[in-house]
Amino acid sequence: MRFKHRYTFNAGNKKLEEYLTLNEIPFDLEYGIGVFEIFEDNVHWEEINKNANHYGLLSLVDAIYSTEEFKNAEWLSVRSKWRWAYPQPEGNMAYEHITYNDENLCDGCGSGLVQKDSFRMKKSPKWSSKNFLMLNWIADELFISSKAKDELQKSTLKGFDFYEVKKSTKDNVILDDVHQLYINDQLKPGMLEDSDTIASTIRCNKCGGTKFIYSGRGFKYHNSVFENVDVDIIKSFETFGNGHMCARKILVSQEFFQFIKKNKFDRNLEFEPILLV
Protein backbone atom coordinates (compact mmCIF):
# COMPACT_ATOMS: atom_id res chain seq x y z
CA MET A 1 0.00 0.00 0.00
CA ARG A 2 1.19 3.47 -0.89
CA PHE A 3 -0.31 6.82 0.09
CA LYS A 4 -0.89 9.48 -2.54
CA HIS A 5 -1.69 13.09 -1.67
CA ARG A 6 -3.60 15.36 -4.04
CA TYR A 7 -2.82 18.97 -3.22
CA THR A 8 -4.63 22.07 -4.43
CA PHE A 9 -3.47 25.68 -4.27
CA ASN A 10 -4.43 29.08 -5.62
CA ALA A 11 -2.90 29.92 -8.99
CA GLY A 12 -0.34 32.69 -8.75
CA ASN A 13 1.55 31.10 -5.83
CA LYS A 14 4.86 31.75 -7.59
CA LYS A 15 7.14 30.42 -4.85
CA LEU A 16 5.30 27.10 -4.84
CA GLU A 17 5.17 26.91 -8.64
CA GLU A 18 8.91 27.57 -8.79
CA TYR A 19 9.55 24.90 -6.14
CA LEU A 20 7.46 22.31 -7.99
CA THR A 21 9.11 23.13 -11.32
CA LEU A 22 12.63 23.02 -9.82
CA ASN A 23 11.96 19.60 -8.27
CA GLU A 24 10.24 18.21 -11.38
CA ILE A 25 6.88 17.72 -9.67
CA PRO A 26 4.17 18.05 -12.36
CA PHE A 27 1.22 20.33 -11.65
CA ASP A 28 -1.83 21.59 -13.54
CA LEU A 29 -3.32 25.07 -13.51
CA GLU A 30 -6.94 25.52 -14.52
CA TYR A 31 -9.70 27.96 -13.56
CA GLY A 32 -7.44 29.65 -11.04
CA ILE A 33 -6.65 26.44 -9.13
CA GLY A 34 -3.40 24.51 -9.12
CA VAL A 35 -3.29 20.75 -8.55
CA PHE A 36 -0.48 18.27 -8.07
CA GLU A 37 -0.14 14.75 -6.69
CA ILE A 38 2.72 13.25 -4.73
CA PHE A 39 3.32 9.95 -2.94
CA GLU A 40 4.56 9.83 0.64
CA ASP A 41 7.60 7.85 -0.51
CA ASN A 42 8.65 10.77 -2.73
CA VAL A 43 11.80 12.44 -1.41
CA HIS A 44 10.05 15.83 -1.43
CA TRP A 45 6.86 14.84 0.34
CA GLU A 46 7.97 15.50 3.93
CA GLU A 47 9.13 19.01 3.05
CA ILE A 48 5.89 19.76 1.20
CA ASN A 49 3.79 18.38 4.04
CA LYS A 50 5.78 20.35 6.61
CA ASN A 51 5.26 23.58 4.69
CA ALA A 52 1.66 22.96 3.59
CA ASN A 53 0.29 25.88 5.62
CA HIS A 54 3.04 28.17 4.38
CA TYR A 55 2.19 27.35 0.78
CA GLY A 56 -1.58 27.49 1.38
CA LEU A 57 -2.08 23.84 0.41
CA LEU A 58 -5.15 21.67 0.91
CA SER A 59 -4.86 17.92 0.40
CA LEU A 60 -6.76 14.66 0.06
CA VAL A 61 -5.05 11.35 0.64
CA ASP A 62 -5.70 8.08 -1.19
CA ALA A 63 -4.44 4.62 -0.32
CA ILE A 64 -3.10 2.94 -3.47
CA TYR A 65 -3.17 -0.86 -3.36
CA SER A 66 -1.29 -3.49 -5.31
CA THR A 67 -2.96 -6.18 -7.41
CA GLU A 68 -1.90 -8.71 -4.78
CA GLU A 69 -3.55 -6.72 -1.98
CA PHE A 70 -6.84 -6.67 -3.90
CA LYS A 71 -6.57 -10.40 -4.60
CA ASN A 72 -5.86 -11.31 -0.97
CA ALA A 73 -8.53 -9.12 0.64
CA GLU A 74 -11.40 -11.11 2.16
CA TRP A 75 -13.58 -7.98 2.19
CA LEU A 76 -13.49 -4.69 0.34
CA SER A 77 -15.41 -1.43 0.46
CA VAL A 78 -17.06 -0.29 -2.77
CA ARG A 79 -18.54 2.93 -4.09
CA SER A 80 -19.46 4.26 -7.50
CA LYS A 81 -17.57 7.26 -8.80
CA TRP A 82 -20.42 7.84 -11.24
CA ARG A 83 -22.86 10.09 -9.36
CA TRP A 84 -25.91 10.54 -11.53
CA ALA A 85 -28.91 12.82 -11.02
CA TYR A 86 -30.75 13.33 -7.73
CA PRO A 87 -33.40 11.39 -5.80
CA GLN A 88 -36.87 12.75 -6.45
CA PRO A 89 -38.50 14.94 -5.39
CA GLU A 90 -35.35 16.93 -4.64
CA GLY A 91 -36.97 20.23 -3.60
CA ASN A 92 -36.57 20.73 0.16
CA MET A 93 -35.12 17.19 0.27
CA ALA A 94 -38.71 15.90 0.03
CA TYR A 95 -37.46 12.48 -1.06
CA GLU A 96 -36.40 11.86 2.55
CA HIS A 97 -40.04 11.80 3.64
CA ILE A 98 -41.30 9.74 0.68
CA THR A 99 -38.58 7.11 0.20
CA TYR A 100 -37.75 6.81 3.90
CA ASN A 101 -39.52 6.44 7.20
CA ASP A 102 -38.34 9.65 8.86
CA GLU A 103 -39.87 9.22 12.32
CA ASN A 104 -36.41 8.98 13.85
CA LEU A 105 -34.64 11.43 11.54
CA CYS A 106 -32.24 13.65 13.44
CA ASP A 107 -32.15 17.13 11.91
CA GLY A 108 -28.76 17.65 13.50
CA CYS A 109 -26.75 14.90 11.82
CA GLY A 110 -29.11 13.25 9.32
CA SER A 111 -29.20 9.84 10.99
CA GLY A 112 -32.27 7.70 11.57
CA LEU A 113 -33.71 7.28 8.06
CA VAL A 114 -35.03 3.80 7.17
CA GLN A 115 -36.10 3.03 3.61
CA LYS A 116 -39.83 2.30 3.25
CA ASP A 117 -40.53 2.83 -0.47
CA SER A 118 -38.88 2.93 -3.89
CA PHE A 119 -36.45 5.61 -4.91
CA ARG A 120 -37.66 8.00 -7.60
CA MET A 121 -35.68 9.36 -10.55
CA LYS A 122 -36.66 11.72 -13.35
CA LYS A 123 -35.61 9.17 -15.98
CA SER A 124 -33.50 6.09 -16.58
CA PRO A 125 -29.76 6.67 -17.01
CA LYS A 126 -27.94 6.07 -20.28
CA TRP A 127 -25.65 3.30 -19.13
CA SER A 128 -23.40 2.92 -22.18
CA SER A 129 -20.59 0.66 -20.87
CA LYS A 130 -21.33 1.45 -17.21
CA ASN A 131 -23.53 -0.72 -14.97
CA PHE A 132 -23.40 0.76 -11.44
CA LEU A 133 -24.16 4.25 -10.18
CA MET A 134 -24.92 6.21 -7.05
CA LEU A 135 -27.37 9.08 -6.80
CA ASN A 136 -26.15 12.45 -5.61
CA TRP A 137 -26.84 12.90 -1.87
CA ILE A 138 -27.15 9.10 -1.42
CA ALA A 139 -23.76 7.61 -0.54
CA ASP A 140 -24.78 4.12 0.60
CA GLU A 141 -27.07 2.79 -2.12
CA LEU A 142 -26.11 1.25 -5.45
CA PHE A 143 -28.27 1.36 -8.59
CA ILE A 144 -27.64 -1.06 -11.44
CA SER A 145 -28.49 -1.75 -15.06
CA SER A 146 -30.74 -4.62 -16.19
CA LYS A 147 -27.62 -6.32 -17.56
CA ALA A 148 -25.99 -6.31 -14.12
CA LYS A 149 -29.25 -7.44 -12.51
CA ASP A 150 -29.54 -10.42 -14.87
CA GLU A 151 -26.00 -11.57 -14.13
CA LEU A 152 -26.41 -11.11 -10.37
CA GLN A 153 -29.61 -13.17 -10.46
CA LYS A 154 -27.73 -16.02 -12.13
CA SER A 155 -24.89 -15.88 -9.60
CA THR A 156 -24.64 -17.63 -6.24
CA LEU A 157 -23.92 -14.35 -4.44
CA LYS A 158 -26.10 -13.52 -1.43
CA GLY A 159 -27.20 -10.55 0.66
CA PHE A 160 -29.26 -8.40 -1.70
CA ASP A 161 -32.63 -7.92 -3.38
CA PHE A 162 -33.70 -5.83 -6.35
CA TYR A 163 -36.05 -2.92 -5.81
CA GLU A 164 -37.95 -1.07 -8.49
CA VAL A 165 -37.16 2.56 -9.24
CA LYS A 166 -40.15 4.78 -9.99
CA LYS A 167 -40.47 7.83 -12.18
CA SER A 168 -42.40 10.17 -9.88
CA THR A 169 -44.48 10.42 -6.73
CA LYS A 170 -47.70 11.03 -8.66
CA ASP A 171 -47.99 7.58 -10.21
CA ASN A 172 -46.47 4.13 -10.03
CA VAL A 173 -44.63 4.17 -13.35
CA ILE A 174 -41.59 1.91 -13.05
CA LEU A 175 -38.46 3.03 -14.87
CA ASP A 176 -36.86 0.65 -17.36
CA ASP A 177 -33.28 -0.50 -17.04
CA VAL A 178 -32.49 0.85 -13.58
CA HIS A 179 -32.83 -1.06 -10.32
CA GLN A 180 -31.79 -0.52 -6.74
CA LEU A 181 -29.42 -3.18 -5.44
CA TYR A 182 -31.00 -3.33 -2.01
CA ILE A 183 -28.55 -4.52 0.68
CA ASN A 184 -30.31 -6.67 3.26
CA ASP A 185 -27.91 -6.76 6.19
CA GLN A 186 -25.84 -4.54 8.45
CA LEU A 187 -22.56 -5.56 10.01
CA LYS A 188 -22.02 -5.52 13.77
CA PRO A 189 -19.74 -2.79 15.19
CA GLY A 190 -16.13 -3.67 14.49
CA MET A 191 -14.18 -0.83 12.89
CA LEU A 192 -10.97 0.24 14.58
CA GLU A 193 -11.38 3.90 15.45
CA ASP A 194 -7.71 4.78 15.24
CA SER A 195 -6.02 7.80 13.71
CA ASP A 196 -4.99 5.87 10.62
CA THR A 197 -8.61 5.18 9.62
CA ILE A 198 -10.44 8.14 11.16
CA ALA A 199 -9.57 11.77 10.44
CA SER A 200 -12.16 13.05 12.92
CA THR A 201 -15.15 11.94 14.97
CA ILE A 202 -18.39 13.92 15.04
CA ARG A 203 -20.76 13.53 17.98
CA CYS A 204 -24.25 14.93 17.46
CA ASN A 205 -25.41 17.20 20.28
CA LYS A 206 -29.05 16.49 19.42
CA CYS A 207 -29.32 12.69 19.19
CA GLY A 208 -25.98 11.72 20.73
CA GLY A 209 -25.01 9.67 17.69
CA THR A 210 -21.52 9.35 16.24
CA LYS A 211 -20.30 9.82 12.69
CA PHE A 212 -16.82 9.55 11.27
CA ILE A 213 -14.75 11.36 8.67
CA TYR A 214 -12.59 8.84 6.81
CA SER A 215 -8.89 9.60 6.54
CA GLY A 216 -8.33 7.91 3.19
CA ARG A 217 -5.60 5.76 4.70
CA GLY A 218 -7.40 2.41 4.71
CA PHE A 219 -10.15 0.76 6.73
CA LYS A 220 -9.29 -1.53 9.65
CA TYR A 221 -11.79 -3.99 11.14
CA HIS A 222 -11.65 -6.66 13.79
CA ASN A 223 -11.52 -10.00 12.01
CA SER A 224 -14.06 -11.48 14.44
CA VAL A 225 -16.89 -9.23 13.23
CA PHE A 226 -16.93 -11.05 9.87
CA GLU A 227 -16.73 -14.61 11.25
CA ASN A 228 -20.45 -15.41 11.03
CA VAL A 229 -21.29 -13.27 8.02
CA ASP A 230 -22.81 -15.50 5.33
CA VAL A 231 -23.59 -12.84 2.70
CA ASP A 232 -21.48 -11.23 0.00
CA ILE A 233 -22.55 -7.61 0.42
CA ILE A 234 -23.34 -5.79 3.66
CA LYS A 235 -23.41 -2.28 5.12
CA SER A 236 -21.20 -1.10 7.94
CA PHE A 237 -22.66 -0.40 11.36
CA GLU A 238 -20.63 2.81 11.51
CA THR A 239 -21.85 5.92 9.72
CA PHE A 240 -19.80 8.54 7.90
CA GLY A 241 -20.28 12.07 6.65
CA ASN A 242 -20.18 15.73 7.53
CA GLY A 243 -23.13 18.04 8.12
CA HIS A 244 -26.44 16.35 7.26
CA MET A 245 -24.75 13.57 5.27
CA CYS A 246 -25.02 10.25 7.10
CA ALA A 247 -24.07 7.10 5.19
CA ARG A 248 -22.78 3.62 5.88
CA LYS A 249 -19.96 2.00 3.95
CA ILE A 250 -20.84 -0.78 1.51
CA LEU A 251 -18.66 -3.85 2.00
CA VAL A 252 -18.37 -6.80 -0.41
CA SER A 253 -16.72 -10.20 -0.26
CA GLN A 254 -13.81 -11.28 -2.43
CA GLU A 255 -16.31 -13.42 -4.37
CA PHE A 256 -18.44 -10.35 -5.14
CA PHE A 257 -15.34 -8.43 -6.19
CA GLN A 258 -14.27 -11.22 -8.55
CA PHE A 259 -17.79 -11.40 -10.00
CA ILE A 260 -17.62 -7.68 -10.82
CA LYS A 261 -14.19 -8.03 -12.42
CA LYS A 262 -15.11 -11.16 -14.40
CA ASN A 263 -18.20 -9.51 -15.87
CA LYS A 264 -16.37 -6.24 -16.53
CA PHE A 265 -18.82 -4.29 -14.39
CA ASP A 266 -16.05 -2.37 -12.63
CA ARG A 267 -16.07 0.78 -14.76
CA ASN A 268 -16.49 3.74 -12.38
CA LEU A 269 -16.50 1.44 -9.34
CA GLU A 270 -13.84 2.05 -6.71
CA PHE A 271 -12.86 -0.77 -4.36
CA GLU A 272 -10.65 -0.62 -1.30
CA PRO A 273 -9.37 -3.67 0.60
CA ILE A 274 -10.38 -3.96 4.27
CA LEU A 275 -7.52 -4.72 6.65
CA LEU A 276 -8.62 -7.36 9.16
CA VAL A 277 -6.75 -7.46 12.48
MARZA-284049 format. One line per 5 residues: their letters; for each residue x negated, y negated, z negated of C-alpha. Coordinates in pm, 1 decimal, padded with zeros to 6 digits. Example, Ala and Ser with C-alpha at 12.3 -4.5 7.8 and 13.67 -1.06 7.14 Angstrom:
AS	-01230.0/00450.0/-00780.0 | -01367.0/00106.0/-00714.0
***
This chain:
MRFKH	00000.0/00000.0/00000.0 | -00118.9/-00347.3/00089.1 | 00031.1/-00681.9/-00008.9 | 00088.5/-00948.2/00253.5 | 00168.7/-01309.3/00167.4
RYTFN	00360.2/-01535.7/00404.1 | 00281.6/-01897.4/00321.6 | 00463.3/-02206.8/00442.7 | 00346.9/-02567.7/00427.2 | 00442.7/-02907.8/00562.4
AGNKK	00289.5/-02992.0/00898.6 | 00033.6/-03268.7/00874.5 | -00155.1/-03110.1/00583.4 | -00486.1/-03175.4/00758.7 | -00713.8/-03041.7/00485.3
LEEYL	-00530.0/-02709.6/00483.7 | -00517.4/-02691.3/00863.5 | -00890.9/-02757.2/00879.3 | -00955.0/-02490.2/00614.1 | -00746.5/-02231.1/00799.2
TLNEI	-00910.5/-02312.7/01131.6 | -01262.7/-02302.3/00982.3 | -01196.0/-01960.1/00826.9 | -01023.9/-01820.8/01137.7 | -00687.6/-01771.7/00966.9
PFDLE	-00417.5/-01805.4/01236.3 | -00121.7/-02033.0/01165.2 | 00182.8/-02159.0/01353.8 | 00332.2/-02507.3/01351.2 | 00694.3/-02551.7/01451.5
YGIGV	00970.4/-02796.0/01355.7 | 00743.6/-02965.3/01103.8 | 00665.0/-02643.8/00912.7 | 00340.0/-02450.6/00911.8 | 00329.4/-02074.5/00855.0
FEIFE	00047.5/-01826.6/00806.5 | 00013.8/-01474.5/00669.2 | -00271.5/-01324.6/00473.4 | -00332.4/-00995.2/00294.0 | -00455.8/-00983.0/-00063.9
DNVHW	-00760.1/-00785.2/00050.7 | -00865.2/-01076.8/00273.4 | -01180.3/-01243.7/00141.1 | -01005.3/-01583.4/00142.6 | -00686.1/-01484.5/-00034.4
EEINK	-00797.2/-01550.0/-00393.2 | -00913.0/-01901.3/-00304.8 | -00588.8/-01975.6/-00119.8 | -00379.4/-01838.4/-00404.0 | -00578.1/-02034.9/-00661.3
NANHY	-00525.8/-02358.3/-00468.5 | -00165.9/-02295.8/-00359.2 | -00029.0/-02587.9/-00561.7 | -00303.6/-02816.9/-00438.4 | -00219.1/-02735.5/-00078.0
GLLSL	00157.9/-02749.3/-00138.2 | 00208.4/-02384.3/-00040.8 | 00514.9/-02166.5/-00090.7 | 00486.2/-01792.2/-00039.7 | 00676.4/-01466.4/-00006.3
VDAIY	00504.9/-01134.7/-00064.3 | 00569.7/-00808.1/00119.4 | 00443.8/-00462.0/00032.2 | 00309.9/-00294.0/00347.1 | 00317.1/00086.1/00335.9
STEEF	00128.7/00349.4/00531.2 | 00295.7/00618.4/00740.7 | 00190.2/00871.3/00477.8 | 00355.4/00672.3/00197.9 | 00683.7/00667.2/00389.8
KNAEW	00656.5/01039.7/00460.0 | 00585.8/01130.5/00097.2 | 00853.0/00912.1/-00063.9 | 01140.0/01111.3/-00215.7 | 01358.1/00797.9/-00219.4
LSVRS	01348.7/00468.7/-00034.1 | 01540.6/00143.3/-00045.6 | 01706.0/00029.1/00276.9 | 01854.4/-00292.6/00409.3 | 01945.7/-00425.8/00750.4
KWRWA	01756.5/-00726.4/00879.9 | 02042.2/-00784.1/01123.6 | 02285.7/-01009.1/00936.1 | 02591.3/-01053.5/01152.9 | 02891.4/-01282.0/01102.5
YPQPE	03075.2/-01332.5/00772.5 | 03339.8/-01139.0/00579.5 | 03687.4/-01275.2/00645.2 | 03850.3/-01494.1/00538.7 | 03535.5/-01692.6/00464.1
GNMAY	03697.4/-02023.5/00360.2 | 03657.5/-02073.4/-00015.8 | 03512.2/-01719.0/-00027.4 | 03871.4/-01589.9/-00003.3 | 03745.6/-01247.5/00105.9
EHITY	03639.8/-01185.6/-00254.9 | 04004.3/-01179.8/-00364.1 | 04129.7/-00973.5/-00068.0 | 03858.4/-00710.9/-00020.4 | 03775.0/-00680.8/-00390.3
NDENL	03952.1/-00644.4/-00720.3 | 03834.1/-00965.0/-00885.9 | 03986.8/-00922.5/-01232.3 | 03641.0/-00897.6/-01385.4 | 03463.9/-01142.5/-01153.6
CDGCG	03223.6/-01365.2/-01344.0 | 03214.9/-01713.0/-01191.5 | 02876.0/-01765.0/-01350.4 | 02675.3/-01490.5/-01181.8 | 02911.0/-01325.4/-00931.5
SGLVQ	02919.5/-00983.7/-01098.9 | 03227.0/-00770.2/-01156.8 | 03371.0/-00728.4/-00806.5 | 03503.4/-00380.2/-00717.3 | 03610.4/-00302.5/-00361.1
KDSFR	03983.0/-00230.2/-00324.6 | 04052.6/-00282.5/00046.9 | 03888.3/-00292.6/00388.7 | 03644.6/-00561.3/00491.4 | 03766.0/-00799.7/00759.8
MKKSP	03568.1/-00935.9/01055.1 | 03666.0/-01171.5/01335.0 | 03560.9/-00917.2/01598.5 | 03349.8/-00608.7/01657.7 | 02976.2/-00667.5/01700.9
KWSSK	02794.1/-00606.8/02027.9 | 02565.1/-00329.6/01913.0 | 02339.6/-00291.8/02218.1 | 02059.3/-00066.0/02087.5 | 02133.4/-00144.6/01721.2
NFLML	02352.9/00072.1/01497.0 | 02339.7/-00075.8/01144.3 | 02416.3/-00425.3/01017.6 | 02492.0/-00620.7/00704.7 | 02736.7/-00907.8/00680.3
NWIAD	02615.4/-01244.9/00561.3 | 02684.5/-01289.6/00187.1 | 02715.2/-00910.1/00141.6 | 02376.3/-00761.0/00054.0 | 02477.5/-00412.2/-00059.8
ELFIS	02707.5/-00278.7/00212.2 | 02611.2/-00125.0/00545.4 | 02827.1/-00135.6/00858.7 | 02764.1/00106.5/01143.5 | 02849.4/00175.2/01506.1
SKAKD	03073.7/00461.6/01619.4 | 02761.9/00631.9/01755.6 | 02598.7/00631.3/01411.7 | 02924.8/00743.6/01251.0 | 02954.1/01041.6/01487.1
ELQKS	02600.2/01157.2/01412.6 | 02640.8/01110.9/01037.4 | 02961.2/01317.1/01046.2 | 02772.9/01602.0/01212.5 | 02488.7/01588.2/00960.3
TLKGF	02463.5/01763.0/00623.6 | 02392.0/01434.7/00443.9 | 02609.6/01352.1/00142.5 | 02720.4/01055.0/-00065.6 | 02925.7/00840.3/00170.5
DFYEV	03262.6/00792.3/00338.1 | 03370.0/00583.0/00634.9 | 03605.5/00291.6/00580.7 | 03795.3/00106.5/00848.7 | 03716.2/-00256.0/00923.7
KKSTK	04015.1/-00478.2/00999.2 | 04047.4/-00783.2/01217.6 | 04239.6/-01017.0/00987.6 | 04447.8/-01042.1/00672.8 | 04770.3/-01103.0/00865.7
DNVIL	04799.4/-00758.3/01021.1 | 04646.9/-00412.5/01002.8 | 04463.3/-00416.6/01334.8 | 04159.4/-00191.1/01305.1 | 03845.9/-00303.1/01487.3
DDVHQ	03686.4/-00065.2/01735.6 | 03328.3/00050.0/01703.9 | 03249.3/-00085.2/01358.3 | 03282.6/00106.1/01032.2 | 03178.9/00051.9/00674.2
LYIND	02942.5/00318.5/00544.4 | 03100.3/00332.7/00200.5 | 02855.3/00452.1/-00067.7 | 03030.9/00667.5/-00325.8 | 02790.9/00676.0/-00618.6
QLKPG	02584.1/00453.6/-00844.8 | 02255.8/00555.6/-01001.4 | 02202.4/00551.8/-01377.0 | 01973.8/00279.5/-01518.8 | 01612.8/00367.0/-01448.9
MLEDS	01418.1/00083.2/-01288.7 | 01096.7/-00023.8/-01458.2 | 01138.0/-00390.1/-01544.8 | 00770.7/-00477.9/-01523.6 | 00601.6/-00780.3/-01371.4
DTIAS	00499.3/-00586.6/-01061.7 | 00860.7/-00518.5/-00961.7 | 01043.7/-00814.3/-01115.6 | 00957.0/-01176.9/-01044.3 | 01215.8/-01305.5/-01291.7
TIRCN	01515.4/-01193.8/-01496.7 | 01839.3/-01392.4/-01503.9 | 02075.5/-01353.2/-01797.9 | 02424.8/-01493.1/-01746.4 | 02540.8/-01719.8/-02028.2
KCGGT	02905.1/-01649.0/-01941.6 | 02931.9/-01269.2/-01918.7 | 02598.4/-01171.6/-02073.4 | 02500.6/-00967.3/-01769.0 | 02151.7/-00935.5/-01623.9
KFIYS	02030.3/-00982.0/-01268.7 | 01681.5/-00955.3/-01126.9 | 01474.6/-01136.1/-00866.9 | 01259.3/-00884.0/-00681.4 | 00888.7/-00960.5/-00654.5
GRGFK	00833.1/-00790.8/-00318.6 | 00559.7/-00576.0/-00470.3 | 00740.0/-00241.1/-00470.8 | 01015.5/-00075.9/-00672.7 | 00929.3/00152.8/-00964.8
YHNSV	01178.7/00398.7/-01113.7 | 01164.6/00666.0/-01378.7 | 01151.6/01000.5/-01201.1 | 01405.5/01147.7/-01443.9 | 01689.1/00923.0/-01323.3
FENVD	01692.9/01104.8/-00986.7 | 01672.5/01461.0/-01124.7 | 02045.3/01541.5/-01102.6 | 02129.3/01327.4/-00802.4 | 02281.3/01550.4/-00532.7
VDIIK	02359.4/01284.4/-00270.1 | 02147.6/01122.5/-00000.4 | 02255.2/00761.2/-00042.0 | 02333.8/00579.1/-00365.7 | 02341.4/00228.4/-00511.7
SFETF	02120.0/00109.9/-00794.2 | 02265.7/00040.1/-01135.8 | 02062.5/-00281.0/-01151.3 | 02184.9/-00592.2/-00971.6 | 01980.0/-00853.8/-00790.0
GNGHM	02028.1/-01206.8/-00664.8 | 02017.8/-01572.9/-00753.0 | 02312.6/-01803.8/-00811.9 | 02644.1/-01635.0/-00725.6 | 02475.4/-01357.2/-00526.6
CARKI	02502.3/-01025.5/-00709.9 | 02407.2/-00710.4/-00518.7 | 02278.4/-00362.4/-00588.2 | 01995.9/-00199.8/-00395.0 | 02084.5/00078.0/-00151.1
LVSQE	01866.1/00385.0/-00200.1 | 01836.7/00679.8/00040.5 | 01672.4/01020.4/00026.1 | 01380.9/01127.7/00243.5 | 01631.4/01341.8/00436.5
FFQFI	01844.0/01035.5/00513.8 | 01533.6/00843.1/00619.0 | 01427.1/01122.4/00854.9 | 01779.0/01140.2/01000.3 | 01761.6/00768.0/01081.6
KKNKF	01418.9/00803.0/01241.7 | 01511.3/01115.9/01439.9 | 01820.4/00951.1/01587.1 | 01636.8/00623.7/01652.8 | 01882.2/00428.7/01439.2
DRNLE	01605.5/00237.0/01262.6 | 01606.9/-00077.7/01476.0 | 01648.9/-00373.8/01238.2 | 01649.8/-00143.8/00934.2 | 01384.4/-00204.6/00670.9
FEPIL	01285.9/00077.1/00436.1 | 01065.4/00062.1/00129.5 | 00937.3/00367.3/-00060.1 | 01037.7/00395.6/-00426.6 | 00751.6/00472.3/-00665.3
LV	00861.8/00736.4/-00915.6 | 00675.2/00746.0/-01247.7
***
